[in-house]
Amino acid sequence: MEEQNIRTAIDRHWAASAAGDQAVEHEIYHDDAVCMYPQSGEVIHGRHNLQALRSHHPGKPSGFVVRRTVGEGNLWVTEYVINYEGQRTHTVSIMEFRDGKVSRETQYFANPFDAPAWRSQWVEREA
């Protein structure tokens, strides 16, 4: 039952994030949650700081699509795409739960790139 509650909380979190609902988006986090952005080397301590950072983002996302969420127990991963100022950014969020709330999240951000022609015989293009 706990996993279903976590999955419901994650779905609610991403829907609120896509809608720009800061209050509901951050309900999922413990007060002492830690969020890591490894690519920039930033560590955000506490739900309050995380919400403040996101609410002051100068280039707020103009689109948001969750591709999939998988996990079990206290470890869950979501793949999604954010549109920032016309640029699609592929994102992975790794959430670690404690007592039904996120205690640690790590987010990775990747910009798209053109696929090289040399490997076209072995791949198909996503729509």
C-alpha positions as CSV (number, residue, x, y, z in Angstrom):
1,M,0.0,0.0,0.0
2,E,2.9,2.4,0.8
3,E,4.2,2.1,-2.8
4,Q,0.8,3.1,-4.2
5,N,0.7,6.1,-1.9
6,I,4.2,7.2,-3.0
7,R,3.2,6.8,-6.7
8,T,0.1,8.9,-6.1
9,A,2.2,11.6,-4.4
10,I,4.7,11.5,-7.3
11,D,2.0,11.9,-9.9
12,R,0.5,14.8,-7.9
13,H,3.9,16.4,-7.6
14,W,4.6,16.3,-11.3
15,A,1.1,17.5,-12.2
16,A,1.5,20.5,-9.8
17,S,4.9,21.2,-11.2
18,A,3.6,21.3,-14.7
19,A,0.8,23.6,-13.6
20,G,3.0,25.9,-11.7
21,D,1.3,25.2,-8.4
22,Q,4.3,25.8,-6.0
23,A,2.4,24.8,-2.8
24,V,1.2,21.4,-4.0
25,E,4.5,20.7,-5.9
26,H,6.5,20.9,-2.7
27,E,4.1,19.0,-0.4
28,I,6.1,15.8,-1.4
29,Y,9.3,17.0,0.4
30,H,10.4,16.6,4.0
31,D,11.3,19.9,5.6
32,D,14.9,18.7,5.7
33,A,15.0,17.3,2.2
34,V,18.2,17.7,0.1
35,C,18.1,18.3,-3.7
36,M,21.2,17.8,-5.7
37,Y,22.0,19.2,-9.2
38,P,25.2,17.3,-10.0
39,Q,25.9,19.1,-13.3
40,S,26.1,22.5,-11.7
41,G,27.4,21.2,-8.3
42,E,24.5,22.7,-6.4
43,V,23.0,21.3,-3.3
44,I,19.7,22.7,-2.0
45,H,19.0,22.1,1.7
46,G,15.4,22.1,2.9
47,R,12.0,22.2,1.3
48,H,11.7,26.0,2.0
49,N,14.9,26.7,0.0
50,L,13.9,24.4,-2.8
51,Q,10.5,26.0,-3.2
52,A,12.1,29.5,-3.0
53,L,14.6,28.6,-5.7
54,R,12.0,27.2,-8.1
55,S,9.6,30.1,-7.5
56,H,12.2,32.6,-8.5
57,H,13.4,30.8,-11.6
58,P,13.6,33.6,-14.3
59,G,12.9,31.2,-17.2
60,K,10.0,29.2,-15.8
61,P,9.1,26.2,-17.9
62,S,6.6,26.7,-20.7
63,G,5.9,23.0,-21.1
64,F,6.4,19.8,-19.1
65,V,5.8,16.2,-20.1
66,V,6.4,13.1,-17.9
67,R,7.7,10.2,-20.0
68,R,7.7,7.6,-17.3
69,T,8.0,7.0,-13.6
70,V,9.4,3.7,-12.2
71,G,10.4,2.5,-8.8
72,E,9.6,0.5,-5.8
73,G,10.1,0.8,-2.1
74,N,11.8,4.1,-1.3
75,L,13.5,4.7,-4.6
76,W,11.7,6.2,-7.6
77,V,12.9,7.6,-10.9
78,T,11.0,9.9,-13.3
79,E,12.0,10.8,-16.8
80,Y,10.5,14.0,-18.2
81,V,11.0,16.7,-20.7
82,I,10.8,20.4,-19.8
83,N,10.6,23.3,-22.3
84,Y,12.7,26.3,-21.2
85,E,12.3,29.2,-23.5
86,G,11.7,27.0,-26.5
87,Q,14.5,24.5,-25.7
88,R,13.6,21.0,-24.7
89,T,15.6,19.7,-21.8
90,H,15.5,16.0,-21.0
91,T,15.5,15.5,-17.2
92,V,15.8,12.6,-14.8
93,S,14.7,12.9,-11.2
94,I,15.8,10.3,-8.7
95,M,13.7,10.5,-5.5
96,E,14.5,8.8,-2.2
97,F,11.7,8.5,0.2
98,R,11.6,8.4,4.0
99,D,8.3,7.9,5.8
100,G,6.3,8.6,2.6
101,K,8.0,11.9,1.7
102,V,11.1,12.8,-0.4
103,S,14.2,13.1,1.8
104,R,16.7,13.3,-1.1
105,E,16.3,14.1,-4.8
106,T,19.0,14.2,-7.5
107,Q,18.1,15.8,-10.9
108,Y,20.0,15.5,-14.1
109,F,19.4,17.8,-17.1
110,A,20.4,17.1,-20.7
111,N,19.9,19.1,-23.8
112,P,19.1,17.3,-27.1
113,F,21.7,16.7,-29.8
114,D,21.7,15.7,-33.4
115,A,22.1,12.0,-33.9
116,P,25.2,11.1,-36.0
117,A,24.4,9.7,-39.5
118,W,26.9,6.8,-39.0
119,R,24.6,4.9,-36.6
120,S,21.3,5.4,-38.5
121,Q,21.3,1.8,-39.8
122,W,20.9,0.5,-36.2
123,V,18.4,3.0,-34.7
124,E,15.0,4.5,-35.3
125,R,14.1,8.1,-34.6
126,E,11.6,9.0,-31.8
127,A,8.6,11.0,-32.9
